[in-house]
Amino acid sequence: MSDQENGLQEAPQWLELKLPHLLYTDTVQGLHATIQSEWDSLRRSACQTAAGRALWKHVIHDPFADLLAGETYLKSFHEKIKNDRLKNARETSGVILAVRTLWFDSKIEAALSSFNGEGQVVLLGAGMDARAYRLSCLKESEVFEVDFPEVLEVKTTLLKAATETIDGPLHPIITAKSLNRVAADIRNNDWLEKLQISGFVPEKNTVWVLEGILYYLSHSHAMQVLSIIADKCALARTVLLADFMNKPSTTLSNSIFHFYSDWPDHLLPSLGFSHVKLSQLGDPDAHFGLMNDPLNLFNKLRSLPRSVQTHPDDGTPCCRLYLVEASGLPSQSNQ
């Protein structure tokens, strides 16, 4: 199997990890030491995601991913990729994250285009997401990042440190029309109120982005969040972009995940969304040239009915990640 089929670059570029000098400044080292010592697995997952984006930079343009990920997560993630590369593995560490990121990027752009470029974008569980700095399609949109106060505080301080790098100032420039950071826990009942206090207007067309967050929530919390968003279909054009795990993905012995849905394309219409499109990794809109090997895990899963939860060949669980776009309009909600 060639590197191209696995979405990889030439081997030497993967075997060597070059970290920017900025990661070794006192400020940045101190912030990432705090992350290591004080944050739980949910909060730290933000840095793991940033590390994946940094190490798949040949397909994802995110100039701040290294900084937001930190040395520990970059080295750990790189080691996994290097081992996969040396073993000529069919699935390389980070490819799911890369495809997921590109899928969300493309769907955000398409949704805003359907709004004629104007609208609000709400990132729930935003973590170390840097889309407000890297997506030009946000130039006419107000962006809201919702996450724990300590996550947003560290993120803001890290981005400020980027202006002082000896590598040559990165100077974070917001590509969005505006960026508002909203300190809130979406497991609580007050996050929507805090969002509105920060300038969110329920009557404006909105793209809701729930990337890599739903499965960390309990079933009741996840359903509450989805129901709140669905209710907005009665007020404005609403697009939900989210990824869902199926049950086998959350029931593995070492799983830290909770919420799952085997059929999100049935669940979301029951909440009030009028249109739902579900994609699996490797589908035409969830591929991006990174999953060409017909025998990789994702293409093998796509060939099986979604109701099958155990692979007939080897008895392993059929762990699926669904990428889902749902939408609704006021007129349709009121019919």
Secondary structure, 3 states (H helix, E strand, C coil): CCCHHHCCCCHHHHHCCCCCHHHHCHHHHHHHHHHHHHCCHHHHHHHHHHHHHHHCCCCCCCCCHHHHHCHHHHHHHHHHHHHHHHCCCCCCCCHHHHHHHHHHHHHHHHHHHHCCCCEEEEEECCCCCCHHHHCHHHCCEEEEEEECHHHHHHHHHHHHHHHHCCCCCCCCCCCCCEEEEEECCCCCCCHHHHHHHCCCCCCCCEEEEECCCHHHCCHHHHHHHHHHHHHHHHCCCEEEEEEEECHHHHCCCCCCCCCCCCCHHHHHHHHCCCEEEEEECCCCCCCCCCCCCCCCHHHHHHCCCCCCCECCCCCCECCCEEEEEEEECHHHHCC
